[in-house]
């Protein structure tokens, strides 16, 4: 079925091919004098050969200048291989291999026209209408049948030629075409090659990039199959493997305009971090890129990784060594063939007449001119003597693909040998089973060969006709300015072996340069990826109370923790409490201590002079109760400063409001007694009820019991305990964050605890105002009034200070100090207004502390 389809295609294209063949004859005739188009080597079996003998011609001409290395060296390698095979009695015995070798002129369209020579024998031409002058049918010499083609060199040429050869089932073995596209066995099923495809080369180059720690590179390709397919393969493999991003992908036009390479360098500098440049380009383009980089003063900036088109060649970097320094290049593993060197250096005008382009090579190599009949000799050039010798009178270095040309010829020869053994057993020469040679069967034999090539390496093909990947890795180094050169720094055979320690870069620097989009983030920073470019990111600090959870995320620390200094983890938040040596504790504690001493002094004085008139007149029972309350008010300061614990928290709850409740309950009872006495006196001379000392104590303890009952209910509902408050002292700077150890008393609970005392205070103030007109005989009324007025002022000032510090970083300390100082001041006011005058009289004016004449209650009220 497949053969039938191929024949159908051949028929459809027959008219086109015949027209193109006519064009070939015309082109060949017009250029025959300067560029003869083929070499014919007679033989029993003929192989075709395609070589770029000449460069691409200028506008209007198919061919240009001679290519000595890529053209003549490679073509002579085929002739050398044929000589070796034909002289080998073990390989194809009694069979001589011939050749038809064509010049592709480095142009795919011209090569297509030339390759029609290979298929002429397969095209059936109708000559029934052609007659000679004598009426006889013409004797048309049948062209030789080409069984296989060696070539071509450029991938674009091989692709063009392969499309024709496959229609006529002619196997093709290339020695230099490396485009990945040619690995498609469905489109190029008759194509094989002894060099690895660029997909292997691209993988090797990617491995080099990764080994150097680069993740952001640009690509540069010459327009055409080789450059574009090589870059495409690199980009595809890098996408599949990950870890490497392409910053710029630049294509060099076939016909670059003036300033084109300067624009390319400028574009590459748009992503200056991408110093690595993967380059799949021809020699001329490589040289122009280096020149443009030198003009832009970017010597040492770009780090080139070149494909095998750069390899270890000196021509692209001539006089540009400084710019090329550090360039890493790749080349299929090869060896110099000593036998070919001996063969080629022995070639002369006399013994190499079969090479129709050898005269042109001779003139170019020795820079002389051969005399030709009818052509005048150029006086500016010397005359060739014919005695010149290659390598002696001219420089010579074996071209890099010579080994592969020889291997390609031997691959076909071994395939023909195996075919002959199978189809012609015991026969000498070509038997009928091999006349003609069937192309598809020969292809199967070619794909099955396995032999040691000219360099000692195994030659074989996979199912796609590709050779295994074996590369040497070079770096252009300038160990000194007089002897720069390429140095082998590694190998690639399915995996990379790179000697990084032997590499050196611009200026002899041994440290690996960077070619990365973004530098690694510092500890405590997360990566914020740039959309569409997985190798580029912005580093964002994990701020506030966040720490770096992983490479891409920040997480907030738990409430009881804060981030470490490098923000890679969380650490416990320090726990603090109000210390005794803090100013917020020293001032309240000093006032409280002074108050306790003063209160103790008053109590001692009253006990010492318990039966004196002043003490009795002040109401001894209530006075002791009131002084107890004042003492507890001072005492609570020390409990508020003490380290929180269950016991300390319980006493805080109990005593915070109890001291004030005792004090103001006693004051309220006193003012209420005075008020009731004089209110009753307005209506009757009968004394009011409950004005006796016992009654006064009962009333006072009833009022106090309300506070005590409330506290015990609070104990039952919420048992006292300590908490660590991490929210109160959590400023924007986490280094200042602290956990505060305190009792479970919120601001609201403190106010509630004091609310009953405030109610007593306000009520007492109301009675004090109402009793302000009593006679001086009842001398406690006015001091109590002044005490309450002053106390109210103190607590009115306390409220805004207490609640106004809610956002302060030292809230707990300020509120504790404010509360304790306010309570101490209230106690000082009560102590100073009510008892200090009495103590003063008792101690310093004892003569006043005497019993005065008694006056009846009725007289007192009537006088009032």
C-alpha positions in Angstrom: 0.0 0.0 0.0 2.8 2.4 0.9 4.7 1.6 -2.3 1.6 2.2 -4.3 1.1 5.6 -2.6 4.7 6.5 -3.3 4.3 5.6 -7.0 1.2 7.7 -7.2 3.0 10.7 -5.8 5.9 10.1 -8.2 3.4 10.2 -11.1 1.7 13.3 -9.9 5.1 15.1 -9.6 6.5 13.8 -12.8 5.7 16.8 -14.9 7.0 19.1 -12.3 10.2 17.2 -12.0 10.8 17.1 -15.7 10.4 20.8 -15.9 12.9 21.2 -13.0 15.3 18.9 -14.7 15.2 21.1 -17.8 16.0 24.0 -15.5 18.9 22.1 -14.1 20.4 21.5 -17.5 20.1 25.3 -18.2 21.6 26.2 -14.9 24.3 23.6 -15.3 25.2 24.9 -18.7 25.3 28.5 -17.7 27.6 27.8 -14.7 29.5 24.9 -16.2 32.6 26.9 -16.8 33.1 28.2 -13.3 31.3 25.6 -11.2 31.1 22.1 -12.7 28.1 20.5 -11.1 29.1 16.8 -10.4 31.8 14.2 -10.0 31.3 10.8 -11.6 33.1 7.8 -10.1 32.3 4.6 -12.1 31.3 1.5 -10.1 29.0 -1.6 -9.9 26.8 0.2 -7.4 26.6 4.0 -7.4 26.1 6.2 -4.3 25.1 9.8 -4.5 26.8 12.5 -2.6 25.7 16.0 -1.6 28.3 18.5 -0.4 28.4 22.3 0.1 31.4 22.8 -2.2 30.5 26.4 -2.7 28.8 29.0 -0.4 25.5 30.5 -1.2 25.9 32.9 -4.2 25.1 36.6 -4.3 21.8 37.8 -5.7 21.1 36.2 -9.1 23.8 33.5 -8.8 23.2 30.1 -7.2 26.8 29.6 -6.0 29.4 31.7 -4.4 33.0 31.3 -3.1 34.6 27.9 -2.5 34.2 26.3 1.0 37.5 24.5 1.6 36.8 22.7 4.9 33.0 22.1 4.8 33.1 21.5 1.1 36.3 20.0 -0.2 37.4 18.2 3.0 34.1 16.5 3.4 33.8 15.6 -0.2 37.3 14.2 -0.3 36.4 12.2 2.8 33.8 10.4 0.7 36.3 9.7 -2.0 38.7 8.4 0.6 36.1 6.1 2.1 35.2 4.7 -1.3 38.9 4.0 -1.9 39.2 2.2 1.4 36.1 0.1 0.8 37.0 -0.8 -2.8 40.4 -1.9 -1.6 39.1 -4.0 1.3 38.8 -7.6 0.2 36.5 -8.5 3.1 34.0 -5.7 2.5 31.9 -6.1 -0.7 34.3 -8.4 -2.4 34.3 -8.2 -6.2 31.9 -5.2 -6.0 33.1 -1.7 -6.7 31.3 1.3 -5.3 31.0 4.3 -7.5 29.6 7.8 -6.9 27.8 10.7 -8.3 28.8 13.7 -6.2 26.9 17.0 -6.5 27.5 20.6 -5.2 24.5 22.0 -3.2 26.0 25.5 -3.1 24.7 25.8 0.5 21.2 26.5 -0.9 18.2 24.2 -0.4 16.4 25.1 -3.6 19.5 24.6 -5.7 20.3 21.3 -4.0 16.8 20.1 -4.8 17.4 20.9 -8.5 20.7 19.1 -8.4 19.3 16.0 -6.6 17.0 15.3 -9.5 20.1 13.7 -11.1 19.7 10.9 -8.6 16.1 10.0 -9.7 16.5 10.4 -13.4 17.0 6.7 -13.8 13.7 6.0 -12.0 11.7 8.4 -14.2 10.2 6.6 -17.2 10.5 8.9 -20.2 8.3 8.5 -23.3 10.7 8.6 -26.3 8.3 7.0 -28.9 7.9 10.3 -30.7 11.6 11.0 -30.9 13.5 10.0 -34.1 16.9 10.6 -35.5 17.5 12.2 -38.9 17.7 8.8 -40.5 14.4 7.8 -39.0 15.9 5.4 -36.5 14.9 5.7 -32.8 17.6 7.4 -30.8 20.0 5.5 -28.6 19.5 7.2 -25.2 22.2 6.4 -22.6 20.4 5.3 -19.5 21.7 7.3 -16.4 23.3 5.4 -13.6 21.0 4.2 -10.8 21.8 5.7 -7.4 21.0 3.3 -4.6 21.7 5.7 -1.7 22.7 9.3 -1.0 25.4 10.5 1.4 24.4 13.9 2.6 23.4 16.6 2.8 25.3 18.9 5.2 22.8 21.6 6.2 19.5 20.5 7.7 17.5 22.7 5.4 19.1 21.0 2.4 18.5 17.5 3.8 14.9 18.3 4.4 14.3 19.5 0.9 16.1 16.6 -0.7 14.6 14.0 1.6 11.1 14.9 0.4 12.1 13.9 -3.1 14.2 10.8 -2.3 11.5 9.2 -0.2 9.1 9.3 -3.2 11.6 7.1 -5.1 12.6 5.1 -2.0 16.2 6.1 -2.1 17.8 5.9 1.4 19.7 8.9 2.6 22.4 9.0 5.2 23.5 12.5 6.4 26.9 13.3 8.0 26.0 16.7 9.4 22.2 17.4 9.4 21.1 17.6 13.0 17.6 19.2 12.9 15.2 17.5 15.3 12.5 17.7 12.5 14.4 15.0 10.6 13.7 12.5 13.4 10.1 12.3 12.3 10.0 8.8 10.8 6.6 9.4 9.2 7.7 12.3 7.1 11.4 11.4 6.6 11.3 7.6 6.7 14.2 7.1 4.3 16.5 9.5 6.1 19.2 8.4 8.6 22.2 10.2 10.0 25.4 9.3 11.7 25.3 12.4 13.8 23.0 12.8 16.8 19.9 15.2 16.3 19.8 18.6 17.9 17.2 17.3 20.4 20.1 15.4 22.0 22.3 18.5 21.6 19.5 20.7 23.1 19.3 18.3 26.1 23.0 18.4 26.6 23.0 22.3 26.4 20.1 22.3 28.9 22.1 20.1 31.3 25.0 22.4 31.0 22.8 25.4 31.8 21.4 23.6 34.9 24.9 22.5 36.0 26.1 26.1 36.0 23.1 27.1 38.2 21.4 29.2 35.5 17.7 29.5 35.2 17.2 32.5 33.0 18.7 32.5 29.5 18.0 33.9 26.0 18.1 32.0 22.7 19.6 33.2 19.4 19.0 31.3 16.2 19.8 31.8 12.5 16.7 31.7 10.4 16.4 28.3 8.8 15.8 24.7 9.8 19.0 24.2 11.8 18.8 27.3 14.0 15.0 27.5 14.5 14.5 23.8 15.1 17.5 23.7 17.5 16.1 26.5 19.6 12.6 25.0 19.4 14.0 21.8 20.7 15.8 23.6 23.5 12.7 25.5 24.5 10.5 22.5 24.4 12.9 20.4 26.5 13.4 23.2 29.0 9.6 23.6 29.4 9.1 19.9 29.9 12.0 19.6 32.4 11.3 22.9 34.2 13.7 25.0 36.1 14.9 27.1 33.1 13.1 30.1 31.6 13.6 31.8 28.3 14.0 35.6 28.6 14.3 36.4 24.9 14.1 34.3 21.8 15.7 36.2 18.9 15.9 35.1 15.3 18.6 36.3 12.9 17.2 37.0 9.5 18.7 35.2 6.4 19.6 38.6 4.9 20.2 40.8 7.9 20.1 44.5 7.3 22.7 47.1 8.4 22.6 47.5 12.2 20.5 44.3 12.6 23.0 42.7 15.0 23.3 45.9 17.1 19.5 45.7 17.5 19.8 42.1 18.5 22.3 43.0 21.2 20.1 45.8 22.4 17.1 43.5 22.6 19.1 40.9 24.6 20.1 43.7 27.0 16.4 44.3 27.8 16.7 41.3 30.1 20.2 42.0 31.2 20.0 39.4 34.0 19.8 36.7 31.4 23.5 36.7 30.7 23.4 33.2 29.3 22.7 33.1 25.5 21.9 29.7 23.8 23.1 30.2 20.2 22.2 28.0 17.2 23.6 30.0 14.4 26.0 29.7 11.5 29.6 30.9 11.6 28.9 34.2 9.9 26.1 35.1 12.3 28.1 34.1 15.4 30.9 36.4 14.3 28.6 39.3 13.7 26.9 38.8 17.1 30.3 38.9 18.8 31.3 42.0 16.9 28.0 43.8 17.9 28.6 42.9 21.5 32.1 44.3 21.3 30.8 47.6 19.8 28.3 47.8 22.6 31.2 47.5 25.2 29.6 44.4 26.6 32.8 42.3 26.5 32.4 39.7 29.3 28.7 40.3 29.9 27.2 37.6 27.7 27.9 33.9 28.5 27.4 32.0 25.2 26.5 28.4 25.0 27.1 27.4 21.4 25.8 24.5 19.4 27.9 22.3 17.1 27.9 24.9 14.4 30.3 26.9 16.7 32.0 23.8 18.1 35.7 24.3 18.4 36.1 26.5 15.3 38.4 29.5 15.3 36.9 31.4 12.4 33.8 32.8 14.2 36.0 34.2 17.0 39.0 35.4 15.1 40.1 38.8 16.6 37.1 38.6 19.0 38.7 36.4 21.6 38.0 38.8 24.5 34.2 38.7 23.7 34.1 35.0 23.2 36.1 34.2 26.3 34.2 31.8 28.5 31.9 30.6 25.7 30.8 27.0 26.2 30.4 25.0 23.0 29.3 21.5 22.1 30.5 19.2 19.4 29.6 15.6 18.5 32.3 13.4 19.9 34.9 13.0 17.1 38.5 12.1 16.4 40.9 13.1 13.8 41.4 10.4 11.2 45.1 9.9 10.6 44.6 8.0 7.4 42.6 10.8 5.9 45.3 13.3 6.8 47.9 11.2 5.0 45.5 10.9 2.0 44.5 14.5 1.7 48.0 16.0 2.2 49.2 13.8 -0.6 46.7 15.1 -3.1 48.1 17.1 -5.9 47.0 18.4 -9.3 48.3 15.3 -10.9 46.9 12.6 -8.8 43.5 14.1 -8.0 42.0 14.8 -11.4 38.7 13.0 -10.4 37.9 16.0 -8.2 36.7 18.6 -10.7 36.8 21.3 -8.0 40.3 20.5 -6.9 41.9 23.1 -9.2 39.7 25.8 -7.6 40.7 24.6 -4.2 44.3 24.6 -5.2 44.2 28.2 -6.3 42.3 29.3 -3.1 44.5 27.3 -0.7 47.9 28.4 -2.1 46.6 31.9 -3.2 47.9 31.4 -6.7 46.5 31.2 -10.2 46.5 28.3 -12.6 47.0 29.0 -16.3 44.0 28.1 -18.5 43.9 28.3 -22.3 42.3 31.5 -23.4 42.3 33.1 -19.9 44.8 35.9 -19.1 46.7 35.5 -15.9 46.0 38.2 -13.2 49.3 40.0 -12.7 48.5 40.6 -9.0 48.5 36.8 -8.3 51.4 34.4 -8.5 51.3 31.5 -10.9 50.7 28.0 -9.4 53.6 25.7 -10.1 51.9 22.5 -9.2 54.7 21.7 -6.8 52.9 23.1 -3.8 52.0 20.7 -1.0 49.0 20.8 1.3 50.1 21.2 4.9 53.6 22.3 3.9 52.9 25.4 1.8 49.5 26.0 3.3 47.8 25.6 6.7 45.8 22.4 7.1 43.5 21.1 9.9 41.1 18.3 9.4 37.5 19.4 9.2 35.3 18.2 12.1 32.8 16.2 10.2 35.3 14.2 8.1 34.8 11.3 10.6 31.1 11.3 10.1 31.3 11.4 6.3 33.5 8.3 6.3 31.1 6.6 8.8 28.1 7.5 6.6 29.7 5.9 3.5 30.7 2.8 5.5 27.2 2.5 6.9 25.8 2.1 3.4 28.7 -0.2 2.4 28.1 -2.5 5.4 24.3 -2.5 4.6 25.1 -3.5 1.0 27.5 -6.1 2.2 24.8 -7.7 4.5 22.3 -7.5 1.7 24.7 -9.2 -0.7 25.3 -12.0 1.8 21.6 -12.6 2.1 20.5 -12.1 -1.5 23.5 -13.4 -3.4 25.0 -16.2 -1.3 28.1 -17.6 -2.9 28.0 -15.4 -5.9 30.7 -12.9 -7.0 29.6 -9.4 -7.9 26.1 -8.1 -8.0 23.6 -10.8 -8.7 20.2 -10.4 -10.2 18.5 -10.2 -6.8 20.4 -6.9 -6.3 19.9 -5.5 -9.8 18.3 -3.2 -9.1 18.8 -2.7 -5.4 15.4 -2.3 -3.7 15.5 1.0 -1.7 13.2 -0.1 1.2 15.1 -3.3 1.7 18.4 -1.4 1.7 16.9 1.0 4.3 16.2 -1.9 6.6 19.8 -3.1 6.2 21.1 0.4 6.9 19.0 0.7 10.1 20.4 -2.6 11.2 24.2 -1.9 10.9 26.3 -1.9 14.0 30.1 -1.5 13.5 33.0 0.4 14.9 33.4 3.6 13.0 36.5 5.4 11.8 37.1 6.9 15.2 36.6 3.6 17.1 33.1 4.5 18.3 30.1 2.4 17.5 27.9 3.4 14.6 24.3 2.4 14.8 20.8 3.9 14.3 17.6 3.9 16.3 14.1 3.4 14.9 14.1 7.0 13.7 17.4 6.7 11.9 19.2 8.8 14.5 22.7 8.1 15.9 23.3 8.0 19.6 24.2 11.3 21.3 27.9 11.6 22.1 29.3 15.1 22.6 32.4 16.7 23.8 32.0 20.0 25.7 34.5 22.8 25.1 35.1 26.2 26.7 37.1 28.9 25.0 39.6 30.0 27.5 42.4 32.6 27.4 44.9 31.2 29.9 47.2 33.9 28.4 46.6 36.3 25.7 49.2 34.7 23.4 47.7 31.2 23.4 43.9 31.3 23.7 42.0 28.2 22.7 39.3 25.6 23.3 39.6 23.3 26.2 37.6 20.1 26.7 35.7 20.5 30.0 33.3 17.6 29.9 31.3 15.0 27.9 27.7 14.2 27.4 26.4 10.7 26.6 22.8 10.6 27.8 24.0 12.4 30.9 26.4 15.2 31.6 29.9 15.0 33.0 31.2 18.5 33.5 34.4 19.6 35.2 33.2 22.9 36.6 36.5 23.4 38.5 38.3 23.6 35.2 36.1 26.3 33.8 37.1 30.0 33.7 35.3 33.1 32.6 36.1 36.6 31.5 39.3 37.8 32.9 40.3 34.3 34.1 37.6 34.4 36.9 37.0 30.9 38.3 33.8 31.7 40.1 30.6 30.7 38.3 28.7 33.8 36.9 25.0 34.2 37.4 22.3 34.1 34.7 19.2 34.2 36.8 16.0 36.2 36.7 15.7 36.7 40.4 18.1 36.2 43.2 17.1 33.8 46.0 15.0 35.4 48.6 16.5 36.1 52.0 15.2 34.2 55.0 11.9 35.5 56.1 10.9 36.5 52.5 8.4 34.7 50.3 8.4 34.5 46.5 5.8 36.3 44.7 5.9 34.8 41.2 5.8 36.9 38.0 2.8 35.7 36.0 3.9 33.6 33.1 7.6 33.5 34.0 8.1 30.7 36.5 11.8 31.6 37.1 11.1 35.2 38.0 9.7 36.4 41.3 9.7 39.4 43.6 10.8 38.8 47.2 8.2 40.1 49.8 9.1 40.3 53.5 6.8 38.4 55.8 5.8 41.5 57.8 4.0 42.0 61.1 3.5 38.8 63.0 4.0 36.6 59.9 6.8 34.0 59.4 7.9 32.2 56.3 5.8 29.0 56.1 7.4 27.8 52.9 9.0 29.2 49.7 5.8 30.9 48.6 3.7 31.6 51.7 3.8 33.5 54.9 1.7 32.5 57.9 0.7 34.4 61.0 2.2 33.1 64.2 -0.1 31.8 66.9 -1.3 34.4 69.4 1.1 33.3 72.1 4.1 33.5 69.7 6.0 36.0 67.6 8.3 35.5 64.6 12.0 34.8 65.0 14.4 37.5 64.0 14.9 35.9 60.6 11.2 35.2 60.3 11.6 31.5 59.4 9.8 30.3 62.5 7.9 31.4 65.5 9.2 31.7 69.0 7.4 32.1 72.3 6.4 35.6 73.3 8.2 36.7 76.5 5.9 36.9 79.5 6.1 40.0 81.8 4.4 41.3 84.9 4.6 44.4 86.9 8.0 44.3 88.7 8.6 45.8 92.1 11.6 47.8 90.7 9.4 49.4 88.0 8.6 53.2 88.4 5.0 52.2 87.9 5.2 50.1 91.0 7.6 52.1 93.1 5.5 55.3 93.3 2.2 53.6 94.2 4.0 51.3 96.7 5.8 54.3 98.3 2.5 56.2 98.7 0.8 53.1 100.1 3.6 52.4 102.6 3.4 56.0 103.7 -0.4 55.7 104.1 -0.1 52.5 106.1 2.4 54.1 108.4 0.1 57.1 108.8 -2.9 55.0 109.4 -1.1 52.9 111.9 0.0 56.0 113.7 -3.6 57.2 113.9 -4.8 53.8 115.1 -2.1 53.7 117.7 -2.9 57.2 118.9 -6.6 56.5 119.1 -5.9 53.3 121.1 -3.5 55.1 123.3 -6.0 57.9 124.0 -9.1 55.7 123.6 -10.9 57.2 126.6 -10.2 60.9 125.9 -13.0 63.2 124.9 -11.8 63.7 121.3 -11.6 60.0 120.6 -15.0 59.3 122.2 -16.5 62.3 120.4 -15.4 61.0 117.0 -17.3 57.8 117.4 -14.7 55.3 118.4 -16.4 52.2 117.0 -17.0 53.7 113.5 -13.6 55.4 113.5 -11.9 52.0 114.0 -14.0 50.6 111.2 -13.2 53.5 108.9 -9.5 53.3 109.7 -9.6 49.6 108.9 -11.1 50.4 105.5 -8.4 53.0 104.9 -5.7 50.5 105.9 -7.2 48.0 103.4 -7.2 50.6 100.7 -3.4 51.1 101.1 -2.9 47.3 101.4 -4.6 46.6 98.0 -1.7 48.5 96.3 0.7 45.7 97.2 -1.7 43.0 96.1 -2.1 44.8 92.7 1.7 44.9 92.3 2.4 41.4 93.6 3.0 38.5 91.1 -0.4 37.2 90.0 -1.5 33.8 91.4 -4.7 32.2 92.4 -4.4 33.4 96.0 -3.2 36.9 95.0 -6.1 37.1 92.5 -8.6 36.0 95.1 -7.5 38.7 97.5 -7.5 41.3 94.8 -11.1 40.6 94.0 -12.0 40.7 97.7 -10.0 43.7 98.9 -10.1 45.9 95.8 -13.7 47.1 96.6 -13.8 46.0 100.2 -11.5 48.7 101.6 -13.4 51.5 99.9 -16.8 49.9 100.8 -15.8 49.8 104.5 -14.5 53.4 104.4 -17.5 54.9 102.6 -20.0 52.7 104.4 -18.7 54.2 107.7 -18.7 57.7 106.3 -22.2 57.3 104.9 -23.5 56.0 108.2 -22.0 59.0 110.0 -23.4 61.6 107.6 -26.7 59.8 107.5 -26.8 59.9 111.4 -26.1 63.7 111.5 -28.6 64.4 108.7 -31.3 62.3 110.4 -30.6 64.0 113.8 -31.2 67.5 112.5 -34.0 66.6 110.2 -35.7 65.0 113.1 -35.0 68.0 115.3 -37.0 70.2 112.9 -40.1 68.2 113.6 -39.6 66.9 117.1 -37.4 66.9 120.1 -37.4 63.1 120.1 -34.1 61.6 118.9 -34.2 59.6 115.7 -33.8 55.8 115.8 -30.6 53.9 115.2 -28.2 56.6 116.3 -26.5 54.6 118.9 -23.0 53.2 118.4 -24.3 49.7 118.1 -26.9 50.6 115.6 -24.3 52.5 113.6 -22.0 49.5 113.5 -24.9 47.2 112.4 -25.8 49.6 109.6 -22.2 49.8 108.5 -21.7 46.1 108.4 -25.0 45.6 106.5 -23.7 48.0 103.9 -20.3 46.2 103.8 -22.0 42.8 103.5 -23.4 43.8 100.1 -19.9 44.2 98.7 -18.7 40.9 100.3 -21.7 39.0 99.1 -21.1 40.3 95.5 -17.5 39.2 95.6 -18.3 35.7 96.8 -21.0 35.3 94.1 -18.2 36.3 91.6 -16.0 33.6 93.2 -18.7 31.0 92.6 -19.4 32.0 89.0 -15.8 32.5 87.9 -13.2 31.1 90.2 -10.1 33.3 90.5 -7.3 32.4 88.1 -4.4 33.9 86.2 -4.3 34.5 82.5 -1.6 35.6 80.0 -2.8 38.4 77.8 -1.0 38.4 74.5 -3.2 40.9 72.8 -2.8 43.8 75.2 0.9 44.3 74.4 1.1 43.4 70.7 2.4 46.5 68.9 3.2 46.6 65.1 6.8 45.7 65.9 6.8 42.0 67.0 10.1 42.4 68.8 8.2 44.5 71.3 5.4 42.0 71.8 4.9 40.7 75.3 2.5 38.4 77.1 1.2 40.0 80.3 0.7 37.7 83.3 -2.3 39.0 85.2 -5.4 38.1 87.1 -8.6 37.4 85.2 -9.9 40.9 85.9 -10.9 43.0 82.9 -11.3 46.7 83.0 -15.1 46.2 83.2 -14.8 43.8 86.1 -12.6 46.3 88.0 -15.2 49.1 87.5 -18.0 46.7 88.5 -16.0 45.8 91.6 -15.6 49.5 92.5 -19.1 50.5 91.4 -20.7 49.7 94.8 -18.1 51.8 96.5 -18.8 54.6 94.0 -22.5 54.5 94.8 -21.7 54.7 98.5 -19.3 57.6 97.8 -21.9 59.5 95.8 -24.6 58.9 98.4 -22.3 60.0 101.2 -21.5 63.2 99.1 -25.2 63.9 98.8 -25.7 63.6 102.6 -22.6 65.8 103.1 -24.1 68.5 101.0 -27.4 68.3 102.8 -25.6 68.4 106.2 -23.4 71.4 105.3 -25.4 73.8 107.6 -25.0 71.9 110.9 -23.4 73.9 113.8 -19.7 73.6 114.5 -20.5 71.6 117.5 -21.0 68.7 115.1 -17.6 69.2 113.7 -17.4 66.0 111.7 -20.0 67.0 109.2 -17.9 69.6 107.3 -14.7 67.5 107.2 -16.7 64.6 105.8 -18.2 67.0 103.2 -14.7 68.3 102.2 -13.5 64.7 102.1 -16.2 63.6 99.7 -15.8 66.6 97.5 -12.1 66.0 97.1 -12.6 62.3 96.6 -15.1 62.9 93.8 -12.6 65.1 92.1 -9.9 62.4 92.4 -12.2 59.7 90.9 -13.4 62.0 88.1 -9.8 62.4 87.1 -9.2 58.7 87.4 -11.8 57.6 84.8 -10.3 59.4 81.7 -6.8 58.4 82.7 -7.8 54.7 83.3 -9.7 54.3 80.0 -7.6 56.7 78.0 -4.6 54.5 78.1 -6.4 51.5 76.5 -4.2 51.7 73.3 -0.9 52.4 75.2 1.8 49.7 75.0 2.1 50.1 78.8 -1.6 50.0 79.4 -1.5 47.5 82.3 1.2 49.4 84.1 -0.4 52.8 83.7 -3.9 51.5 84.7 -2.5 49.7 87.7 -0.6 52.7 88.9 -3.5 55.0 88.2 -5.9 52.8 90.1 -3.7 52.3 93.1 -2.6 56.0 93.3 -6.2 57.2 93.1 -7.2 54.8 95.9 -4.2 55.9 98.0 -5.1 59.6 97.4 -8.7 58.9 98.4 -7.4 57.3 101.6 -5.1 60.2 102.3 -7.9 62.6 101.9 -10.1 60.7 104.3 -7.2 60.2 106.7 -6.1 63.8 106.5 -9.5 65.5 106.7 -11.0 63.4 109.4 -8.2 62.2 111.7 -5.1 64.3 111.3 -6.6 67.3 113.1 -7.7 65.1 116.0 -4.3 63.5 116.2 -2.7 66.9 116.1 -4.8 68.1 119.0 -4.3 64.9 121.0 -0.6 65.0 120.7 0.3 68.7 120.4 -2.6 70.3 122.3 -3.7 67.9 125.0 -5.2 70.9 127.0 -8.0 70.9 124.4 -8.7 67.3 124.8 -10.9 67.8 127.9 -14.6 67.2 128.6 -16.8 70.2 127.8 -20.0 71.2 129.5 -22.7 68.9 128.5 -25.6 70.3 126.6 -28.8 68.5 126.2 -30.0 67.3 122.8 -33.1 69.6 123.1 -31.0 72.7 123.8 -28.7 71.9 120.9 -31.5 71.5 118.5 -33.3 74.6 119.7 -30.2 76.6 119.4 -29.7 75.3 115.8 
